[in-house]
Amino acid sequence: MQFFYWIILLIAIGVAAFAIQNSESPPVTIRFLFWKLETSLIYTILASIGLGILITIFFWIPRAIRSSFEWKKAPKEPPKTSPPPWRRRRLG
């Protein structure tokens, strides 16, 4: 889990560096159906990253909840098994 946090930190640093270097870029026009928006390139990229994070979280939450319920249903003790055939003691 700690490795995951390091990856997130590196991505955040990369996005911040990108934002600082591209702060003076020309405006970008986004068109979708009848909608038109003119904004800075960095805002477009940050919004895309944020939307990607939100979509990932929305797909991840149901799986995490389902696995937590399955984990609670799991048996507390490992199943008892019989010893291998070569270790069985002969009676008689």
C-alpha positions in Angstrom: 0.0 0.0 0.0 2.9 2.3 0.7 4.2 1.8 -2.8 0.8 3.0 -4.1 1.1 6.3 -2.1 4.6 6.9 -3.6 3.2 6.5 -7.1 0.4 8.9 -6.3 3.0 11.4 -5.0 5.1 11.1 -8.1 2.0 11.7 -10.3 1.0 14.7 -8.3 4.5 16.2 -8.6 4.5 15.6 -12.3 1.1 17.3 -12.8 2.2 20.3 -10.7 5.4 20.6 -12.7 3.4 20.4 -15.9 1.0 23.1 -14.7 3.8 25.5 -13.8 5.6 25.0 -17.1 2.4 25.4 -19.2 0.8 28.3 -17.3 1.2 30.7 -20.2 -0.2 28.5 -23.0 -2.9 29.9 -25.4 -6.6 29.2 -24.7 -8.2 25.9 -25.8 -11.7 25.7 -27.2 -13.6 22.6 -26.2 -16.7 21.7 -28.3 -19.2 19.0 -27.3 -22.5 18.8 -29.2 -24.0 22.3 -28.7 -21.7 23.3 -25.9 -18.6 25.4 -26.4 -16.1 26.3 -23.7 -12.9 28.3 -24.0 -10.4 27.7 -21.2 -6.7 27.5 -20.5 -4.8 24.3 -21.5 -3.8 23.5 -17.9 -7.4 23.7 -16.7 -8.4 21.3 -19.4 -5.7 18.8 -18.5 -6.3 19.1 -14.7 -10.1 18.6 -15.3 -9.3 15.5 -17.4 -7.1 14.1 -14.7 -9.7 14.9 -12.1 -12.4 13.3 -14.1 -10.3 10.2 -14.6 -9.7 9.9 -10.9 -13.5 10.2 -10.2 -14.4 7.6 -12.8 -11.7 5.2 -11.3 -13.1 5.8 -7.8 -16.7 5.2 -8.9 -15.7 1.8 -10.5 -13.5 0.9 -7.5 -15.9 1.6 -4.7 -18.5 -1.2 -5.5 -15.7 -3.7 -5.9 -14.1 -2.7 -2.5 -17.5 -2.9 -0.7 -18.2 -6.3 -2.3 -14.8 -7.7 -1.3 -15.1 -6.4 2.3 -18.4 -8.3 2.6 -16.8 -11.4 1.2 -13.9 -11.0 3.6 -16.3 -10.8 6.6 -18.0 -14.0 5.4 -14.8 -15.9 5.2 -14.2 -18.5 7.9 -12.2 -17.4 10.9 -10.3 -20.7 11.2 -8.6 -22.6 8.5 -10.4 -25.8 7.5 -9.2 -28.9 9.2 -7.8 -31.4 6.8 -6.7 -35.0 7.3 -3.0 -35.8 7.2 -1.5 -37.1 3.9 -2.0 -40.8 3.3 1.7 -41.6 3.9 1.4 -40.2 7.4 -1.7 -42.0 8.5 -1.2 -44.5 11.3 -2.4 -48.0 10.8 -4.7 -49.3 13.5 -4.5 -53.0 14.2 
